[in-house]
């Protein structure tokens, strides 16, 4: 999570991109569109 950003509320609808995943332990990393727009 980028510094200074907050997690979306539980149950919030979000959109973004999965940019990393690990099949072995079922982890994913997601880049939220909202975070991208705030930075650029």
MMTF fields as JSON, N, C-alpha, C and O atoms, coordinates in Angstrom:
{
  "mmtfVersion": "1.0.0",
  "mmtfProducer": "UNKNOWN",
  "numBonds": 159,
  "numAtoms": 160,
  "numGroups": 40,
  "numChains": 1,
  "numModels": 1,
  "chainsPerModel": [1],
  "groupsPerChain": [40],
  "chainIdList": ["A"],
  "bondAtomList": [4, 2, 8, 6, 12, 10, 16, 14, 20, 18, 24, 22, 28, 26, 32, 30, 36, 34, 40, 38, 44, 42, 48, 46, 52, 50, 56, 54, 60, 58, 64, 62, 68, 66, 72, 70, 76, 74, 80, 78, 84, 82, 88, 86, 92, 90, 96, 94, 100, 98, 104, 102, 108, 106, 112, 110, 116, 114, 120, 118, 124, 122, 128, 126, 132, 130, 136, 134, 140, 138, 144, 142, 148, 146, 152, 150, 156, 154],
  "bondOrderList": [1, 1, 1, 1, 1, 1, 1, 1, 1, 1, 1, 1, 1, 1, 1, 1, 1, 1, 1, 1, 1, 1, 1, 1, 1, 1, 1, 1, 1, 1, 1, 1, 1, 1, 1, 1, 1, 1, 1],
  "groupList": [{"groupName": "UNK", "atomNameList": ["N", "CA", "C", "O"], "elementList": ["N", "C", "C", "O"], "formalChargeList": [0, 0, 0, 0], "bondAtomList": [1, 0, 2, 1, 3, 2], "bondOrderList": [1, 1, 2], "singleLetterCode": "X", "chemCompType": "L-PEPTIDE LINKING"}],
  "groupTypeList": [0, 0, 0, 0, 0, 0, 0, 0, 0, 0, 0, 0, 0, 0, 0, 0, 0, 0, 0, 0, 0, 0, 0, 0, 0, 0, 0, 0, 0, 0, 0, 0, 0, 0, 0, 0, 0, 0, 0, 0],
  "groupIdList": [1, 2, 3, 4, 5, 6, 7, 8, 9, 10, 11, 12, 13, 14, 15, 16, 17, 18, 19, 20, 21, 22, 23, 24, 25, 26, 27, 28, 29, 30, 31, 32, 33, 34, 35, 36, 37, 38, 39, 40],
  "secStructList": [7, 7, 6, 6, 7, 7, 7, 7, 7, 6, 6, 7, 7, 7, 7, 3, 3, 3, 3, 3, 3, 3, 6, 6, 6, 6, 3, 3, 3, 3, 3, 3, 2, 2, 2, 2, 2, 2, 2, 7],
  "xCoordList": [0.849, 0.0, 0.896, 1.84, 0.608, 1.435, 1.347, 0.296, 2.428, 2.394, 1.343, 1.184, 0.638, -0.365, -1.713, -2.629, -1.864, -3.139, -3.898, -3.304, -5.206, -6.049, -6.692, -6.952, -6.943, -7.63, -9.088, -9.679, -9.672, -11.111, -11.911, -11.44, -13.089, -13.969, -14.369, -14.446, -14.615, -15.078, -16.371, -17.312, -16.425, -17.6, -17.614, -18.523, -16.617, -16.555, -16.227, -15.463, -16.797, -16.456, -15.223, -15.179, -14.229, -12.994, -12.64, -13.137, -11.784, -11.237, -9.736, -9.234, -9.039, -7.589, -6.98, -7.635, -5.724, -4.957, -4.196, -3.515, -4.319, -3.479, -2.13, -2.045, -1.058, 0.246, 1.224, 2.369, 0.808, 1.661, 0.785, -0.194, 1.118, 0.414, 1.356, 2.317, 1.071, 1.869, 0.916, 0.209, 0.898, 0.012, 0.279, -0.632, 1.512, 1.916, 1.188, 0.73, 1.081, 0.428, -0.792, -1.277, -1.287, -2.553, -2.544, -3.541, -1.426, -1.342, -1.395, -0.911, -1.984, -2.002, -1.642, -1.843, -1.112, -0.892, -1.702, -1.662, -2.435, -3.348, -2.997, -2.733, -2.998, -2.794, -4.155, -4.693, -4.715, -6.049, -6.004, -5.089, -7.002, -7.093, -7.144, -6.558, -7.829, -7.966, -6.586, -6.347, -5.688, -4.342, -3.54, -2.745, -3.735, -3.028, -3.437, -2.579, -4.724, -5.241, -4.756, -4.478, -4.656, -4.218, -2.742, -2.328, -1.947, -0.518, -0.202, 0.82, -1.073, -0.721, -1.606, -1.449],
  "yCoordList": [-1.169, 0.0, 1.235, 1.316, 2.193, 3.406, 4.192, 4.209, 4.835, 5.667, 6.757, 7.361, 7.01, 8.061, 7.677, 8.499, 6.463, 6.011, 5.202, 4.644, 5.14, 4.362, 3.221, 3.32, 2.143, 1.01, 1.37, 2.13, 0.844, 1.053, 0.436, -0.479, 0.932, 0.402, -1.035, -1.412, -1.805, -3.174, -3.156, -2.447, -3.921, -3.989, -2.983, -3.009, -2.087, -1.097, -1.776, -2.74, -1.28, -1.76, -1.007, 0.222, -1.735, -1.128, -1.696, -2.754, -0.993, -1.536, -1.31, -0.365, -2.197, -2.096, -3.223, -3.823, -3.508, -4.488, -5.397, -4.925, -6.693, -7.636, -7.627, -7.963, -7.244, -7.182, -8.213, -8.248, -9.056, -10.122, -11.145, -10.782, -12.424, -13.457, -14.619, -14.836, -15.355, -16.513, -17.683, -17.752, -18.601, -19.763, -20.604, -21.212, -20.631, -21.491, -21.148, -22.046, -19.861, -19.487, -18.586, -17.969, -18.512, -17.835, -16.353, -15.83, -15.675, -14.242, -13.485, -13.971, -12.294, -11.414, -9.997, -9.616, -9.236, -7.804, -7.076, -7.407, -6.079, -5.353, -3.872, -3.312, -3.252, -1.806, -1.207, -1.419, -0.464, 0.107, 1.317, 2.136, 1.427, 2.567, 3.884, 4.881, 3.887, 5.1, 5.6, 6.808, 4.705, 5.094, 5.629, 6.554, 5.063, 5.531, 6.966, 7.8, 7.254, 8.573, 9.648, 10.775, 9.296, 10.264, 10.635, 11.745, 9.684, 9.927, 10.662, 11.342, 10.531, 11.093, 12.169, 12.756],
  "zCoordList": [0.0, 0.0, 0.0, 0.786, -0.873, -0.914, 0.394, 1.034, 0.792, 2.002, 1.894, 0.834, 2.961, 2.99, 2.417, 2.417, 1.932, 1.365, 2.401, 3.323, 2.247, 3.151, 2.39, 1.191, 3.099, 2.498, 2.236, 3.003, 1.177, 0.955, 2.101, 2.776, 2.307, 3.358, 3.025, 1.856, 4.031, 3.852, 3.054, 3.412, 1.988, 1.134, -0.003, -0.833, -0.061, -1.135, -2.461, -2.496, -3.535, -4.864, -5.345, -5.282, -5.823, -6.294, -7.66, -8.047, -8.385, -9.628, -9.611, -9.003, -10.291, -10.315, -11.112, -11.965, -10.831, -11.589, -10.629, -9.719, -10.841, -10.118, -10.813, -11.994, -10.096, -10.735, -10.214, -10.664, -9.275, -8.772, -8.086, -7.434, -8.219, -7.462, -7.201, -7.94, -6.151, -5.757, -5.557, -4.552, -6.519, -6.438, -5.197, -4.635, -4.788, -3.675, -2.375, -1.667, -2.058, -0.798, -1.003, -0.055, -2.248, -2.576, -2.213, -1.714, -2.459, -2.204, -3.525, -4.548, -3.499, -4.662, -4.225, -3.071, -5.158, -4.94, -5.993, -7.178, -5.533, -6.404, -6.361, -5.297, -7.528, -7.641, -7.95, -9.037, -7.012, -7.196, -8.116, -8.034, -8.997, -9.903, -9.122, -9.545, -8.006, -7.186, -6.752, -6.748, -6.393, -5.975, -7.142, -6.974, -8.329, -9.525, -9.865, -10.155, -9.832, -10.198, -9.236, -9.645, -7.958, -6.957, -7.139, -6.804, -7.678, -7.855, -9.147, -9.237, -10.154, -11.452, -11.822, -12.892]
}
